[in-house]
Amino acid sequence: MNKRIGVVAIIIEGKESIQEVNRLLSEFAEIIVGRMGLPYKEKKVNILSIIVDGTTDEIGSLTGKIGGLKDVLVKSALTKK
């Protein structure tokens, strides 16, 4: 299966799901190239930008699990090839 490079944006509203997001990111560490996280205290959200390099199945599994968490929004953009 072909690998793709992409970015995954994660917005966490509140604090309930932060630990679970971090656990999932550790679980998928082999496809994560880089990560930047910013707590936006004034708006009470945490914003993460994750650079990934993996198959569409791997990336989809990561985003699906994260997107299923309470008060978490996830979007991804991947290369075509």
C-alpha positions as CSV (number, residue, x, y, z in Angstrom):
1,M,0.0,0.0,0.0
2,N,1.3,3.5,-0.8
3,K,2.2,5.9,1.9
4,R,0.9,9.5,1.9
5,I,2.2,12.6,3.7
6,G,-0.3,14.9,5.3
7,V,-1.4,17.1,8.2
8,V,-4.0,16.3,10.9
9,A,-5.6,19.2,12.7
10,I,-7.0,18.4,16.1
11,I,-9.1,20.8,18.3
12,I,-9.9,19.8,21.8
13,E,-12.6,21.7,23.6
14,G,-12.2,21.3,27.4
15,K,-9.8,19.0,29.2
16,E,-11.6,15.7,29.4
17,S,-10.1,14.1,26.3
18,I,-6.5,15.5,26.4
19,Q,-5.0,12.4,28.0
20,E,-6.8,10.0,25.6
21,V,-5.6,12.1,22.6
22,N,-2.0,11.9,23.8
23,R,-2.3,8.1,24.4
24,L,-3.6,7.6,20.8
25,L,-0.8,9.8,19.4
26,S,1.7,7.6,21.2
27,E,0.0,4.5,19.9
28,F,0.5,5.8,16.3
29,A,4.0,7.3,16.9
30,E,5.4,5.3,13.9
31,I,3.5,7.4,11.4
32,I,4.0,10.8,13.1
33,V,6.7,12.9,11.7
34,G,6.1,16.1,13.8
35,R,3.7,17.6,16.2
36,M,2.9,21.2,17.4
37,G,0.4,21.8,20.1
38,L,-0.9,25.1,21.4
39,P,-3.1,25.7,24.4
40,Y,-5.4,28.6,23.6
41,K,-6.4,29.4,27.2
42,E,-8.6,32.4,26.4
43,K,-10.9,30.2,24.3
44,K,-10.5,27.1,26.5
45,V,-9.3,24.9,23.6
46,N,-6.1,23.0,22.7
47,I,-5.0,22.9,19.1
48,L,-2.7,20.3,17.7
49,S,-1.1,20.0,14.2
50,I,0.3,16.6,13.4
51,I,2.4,15.8,10.3
52,V,1.9,12.2,9.3
53,D,3.5,9.8,6.8
54,G,1.5,6.6,6.5
55,T,-1.0,4.6,4.6
56,T,-4.5,5.9,4.2
57,D,-5.6,3.0,6.5
58,E,-3.2,4.0,9.2
59,I,-4.0,7.7,9.0
60,G,-7.8,6.9,8.9
61,S,-7.5,4.7,11.9
62,L,-5.8,7.5,13.9
63,T,-8.2,10.2,12.9
64,G,-11.2,7.9,13.4
65,K,-10.2,7.0,16.9
66,I,-9.4,10.6,17.8
67,G,-12.6,11.9,16.1
68,G,-14.7,9.6,18.2
69,L,-13.6,11.2,21.5
70,K,-15.9,13.6,23.4
71,D,-15.4,17.3,22.5
72,V,-12.7,16.6,19.9
73,L,-12.7,17.8,16.2
74,V,-10.3,16.3,13.7
75,K,-9.6,17.0,10.1
76,S,-6.9,15.8,7.7
77,A,-5.4,16.7,4.4
78,L,-3.2,14.2,2.5
79,T,-1.1,14.2,-0.6
80,K,-2.8,12.5,-3.6
81,K,0.1,10.1,-4.2
